[in-house]
Amino acid sequence: MTRPLFIILCLALSACQTTPTIGGYGNQAANAVTNAASGEPLSVLSVSGGLCLLAGMVLLVITKGQKGWYPSVGGVILVILGYMVAKYDDLIFYPLVILTGMISAAWTYRVVTQILTEKKK
């Protein structure tokens, strides 16, 4: 009983040593996602949008068009958002910074006036 187990174990160990690694599309896809996510800061939007779009298309095919519209639309929106932020970042971030500063100044003014009115009482 131990001899067949020993033979199977030896074959399994030798098979692990002698079998070369075969690169496939799975390895290339994983490397592409890893490199894209670490390459540029906004590529995360494109990668997640692409994955959502892919999942939505698979769901559309599996369910014959009944489900999968939300991930598909969400994926398209994420890809477009990544492109828009990369292309028009100055038109988006400068007004956003100015608006944030104005809101902070207004909030600070309100808190200071509230503190001063409480001190007077």
N, C-alpha and C positions, 0 to 999 in steps of 0.2 A: 504494500500500500504506500510506503514511503518512496519507493522507486519512481512510480509515475508522477507523484507530486514533485520529486526532485527534478525530473526531466522537464516538466511543465515550467517549473520555476527557472531552470537554466535557460530554456527557450525564451521565456518572457524577458529575462534579464539581458540575454544576448540580442533580442529583437530591439530593445530600447537603445542598445549601444550602436547597432549597425544601421538602423533606419535613419537616413538623412532627413533633415527638416525640409519640408516642401513649402515654399512660399505660395500663398494663394491670395485671393481677393480679400479674404477676411483680414489678413495681416496688413495689406495695403490700406484697407478702409480704416482700420484702427490707427495706423500710423498717420493717415491723412487727418483724422479727427484730432489726434494728439498734437500734431504739428500745427494745425490751424488754430486750435484753442490756445496754444502757447505763443503763437507768432505775433499776432496783433491784438490789441485790446478789444476791438469791436468784432472780431471774428467769432466770438462766443455767440453773438446774436445770429450770425449766419449759420453756424454749425447747429445750434439748437433749432433754428427755423427750418433748416434742411431736414433734420431728424423728425421734427413734427410733421413736415410736409410728406416725408416718406411714410411715416406711420399712418397719416391720414389717407394716403393713397392705398396703402395695404388694407386699411379698414373699409374703404370704399369698394375695393375689389371683393373682399371677403363677404361683405354684407350686401352686395349688389346695389350699392348706391344709397343705402338707407342711413348708414352711420359713417362718420369719418369726415364730415364737412367741417366741423369745428377745428380739429387739428390741422386740416389742410389750409383753412383760412388763417388760422393762427400762425402757421409756418410761413405763409406768404407775407403776413404782416411783419413777422420778426425779420425776415430777410430784407424787406423794403425798409424797415426801421433802421437796421444796421447800415444799409446803403445811404439812407438820408442823413444819419448822424455822421457817417464818415465823409460824405460829400459836403454837407452844409453845417459843419460843426460850429463855425463862427456865427452863423445866423441863429443857431439854436442856443448856444451856451452864453453868449454875451447878454442877450435880453434876459435869460434865466438868472444870471448872476446879478444883474441890475435889479430885477424884480425881487430876488431873494434879499438883497441889501435893503431895498425899500420896505419890505415886510418886516425885516429885523429892526430897522430904525423906528417904524411905526409902533411895533410891539414894545420896544424899549421906552419910547416916549410915553406910551400908555402906562407901563409899569411904574415909571418914575413919577408921573403925575399922580398915580394912585397912592404911591408911598408918601408923597408930599402932602396930599390931602388927608391921609390917615394921621400923619404927624401933627398937623394943625389941630386936629380934633383932640 
